[in-house]
Amino acid sequence: MIFVSFKTNKSIHPKRNFLNERGIVLIASIMLIIFVAIAVLGTTMFLVQRLRHTVSKENNARLIDLAHAGLHGAIYMYRFFDQGAPNGYFVLGPVAINANDSYRLGASPADLLMVNTTVTTAPNSNNITNWRLQNATNSQAITIDRMVVTWGNAKHLRRIRIGGVNVSGSINLVSPANVNITNFTLDTTPSTYVADLRFSGTGNIANTTVDIQFIMTDGSSKTVRISPASKNFNFTLGSTGRITGTNMYRTIQAVYNAATGRIIDYDETNTQY
């Protein structure tokens, strides 16, 4: 009789295999958790960035609206006072709309200098008269330091007079005449200063154009054609919109023509008032 002996393979351990499977499941679970966490973080960051973009976009729109409000408010004030006072004017500086929103109006002295050429006359061959100067604001005085006068014929410039005052002294200059005048201040009281130029020599000053560059004491300047007469009667004004708690701002600058009652130029700038 033959006896066959069967040995059990003791290398097979069900318990150990079970532990291995649990380890694999645990690792997979951890990886899944990490993946989900990354996905949630990415979504959160996207939503935060989207929210920031939305808030920034809304703030930019608010800032532009505030800057617009400043410009239109100043122009309305100028036109209102222009009806009854010697001339119109507006107030510079900050204006609070509410606890968070505000705008600030600003301009250089040259921007504030208004030169009215609508009634300029040339009564004879030697004189350009009745052009007028005024300050567009009652917030600050502005001072003219120098004037550069340019014309197109052989005549000589002999005198510049503003508000009845000879500001040039005795001169005899050809074009372009750079005249270091006695500083003339346009104060904050609404006033109009009538001015004239006197020439000598051959030719007729009425038959050519006459331009003046006004250079203010701060170095700012503006050039105006004073003859022949035209609807040239402008001021330039900037308005900066601000929101409390942010470092954001936006500025709009506009040129307003008081003779036509229209904004003739309009642009956004990086200047902060």
GILINUR-V789264 format. One record per pair of residues at least 24 apart in sequence whose ideal C-beta (glycine too) atoms are under 7 Angstrom apart, sorted by sequence separation. I is the first residue (numbers start at 0). J is the second residue. D is the distance in whole Angstrom. If there is no record, write none. Layout:
i = <I/I>
j = <J/J>
d = <D/D>
This chain:
i = <111/150/232/69/111/149/232/149/230/232/148/147/148/230/112/132/147/230/111/147/148/162/233/65/73/161/162/237/145/146/239/69/108/145/161/237/239/68/145/146/160/182/65/69/145/160/237/65/66/65/143/159/144/61/143/158/142/143/156/157/142/157/142/156/157/155/140/141/154/155/91/140/154/155/89/90/92/140/154/86/88/89/90/91/140/153/88/90/91/139/148/153/154/88/138/153/137/152/154/134/133/137/132/134/150/152/151/133/150/151/133/150/133/150/131/132/131/148/149/131/132/131/148/129/130/147/146/147/146/128/146/127/126/127/145/126/143/144/126/144/125/143/144/125/142/125/141/142/127/124/125/124/124/127/121/121/130/127/127/135/88/112/86/85/109/84/85/86/121/85/109/119/108/116/119/116/108/112/114/116/119/107/109/118/108/109/114/117/107/109/116/116/117/116/117/116/114/115/113/113/113/111/110/110/110/106/106/106/104/105/104/102/103/102/102/103/102/101/117/100/99/99/113/98/73/70/105/70/104/69/103/87/66/66/66/65/65/81/63/62/62/61/70/74/66/70/58/66/67/62/66/62/63/58/62/58/59>
j = <135/174/256/94/136/174/257/175/256/258/175/175/176/258/141/161/176/259/141/177/178/192/263/96/104/192/193/268/177/178/271/102/141/178/194/270/272/102/179/180/194/216/100/104/180/195/272/101/102/102/180/196/182/100/182/197/182/183/196/197/183/198/184/198/199/198/184/185/198/199/136/185/199/200/135/136/138/186/200/133/135/136/137/138/187/200/136/138/139/187/196/201/202/137/187/202/187/202/204/185/185/189/185/187/204/207/207/190/207/208/191/208/192/209/191/192/192/209/210/193/194/194/211/193/194/211/211/212/212/195/213/195/195/196/214/196/213/214/197/215/197/215/216/198/215/199/215/216/204/203/204/204/205/209/204/205/225/225/226/234/189/213/189/189/213/189/190/191/226/191/215/225/215/223/226/224/217/221/223/225/228/217/219/228/219/220/225/228/219/221/228/229/230/231/232/232/231/232/232/233/234/234/234/235/236/235/236/237/236/237/238/238/239/239/240/241/241/241/258/242/242/243/257/243/236/236/272/238/272/238/272/257/238/239/240/240/241/257/240/240/242/242/251/255/249/253/242/250/251/247/251/248/249/245/249/247/249>
d = <5/5/6/7/6/5/5/4/7/4/7/6/5/4/6/6/7/6/5/5/7/4/7/7/6/5/7/7/7/5/6/4/4/7/4/6/4/6/5/6/6/7/6/5/6/5/5/7/6/5/7/6/6/7/7/4/5/5/7/5/7/6/5/6/5/6/5/5/4/5/5/7/7/5/7/7/6/5/4/5/6/6/7/4/6/6/6/5/7/7/7/6/5/5/7/6/5/4/6/4/7/6/6/7/7/5/4/7/5/6/5/7/7/5/5/5/6/7/5/5/6/7/5/6/5/7/6/4/7/4/6/6/6/4/4/7/5/5/6/6/6/6/5/5/6/6/6/5/6/4/6/6/7/6/6/4/5/6/5/4/5/6/5/5/7/5/6/5/6/6/5/6/4/7/5/7/5/6/4/5/4/7/4/7/6/5/7/6/4/4/6/5/6/4/6/7/7/5/6/7/5/6/6/4/7/6/5/6/6/5/5/5/5/6/5/7/7/5/5/6/6/5/7/7/6/6/3/5/7/3/5/7/5/6/4/3/7/7/6/4/7/6/6/6/6/5/6/6/7/6/4/6/5/6/4/6/7>
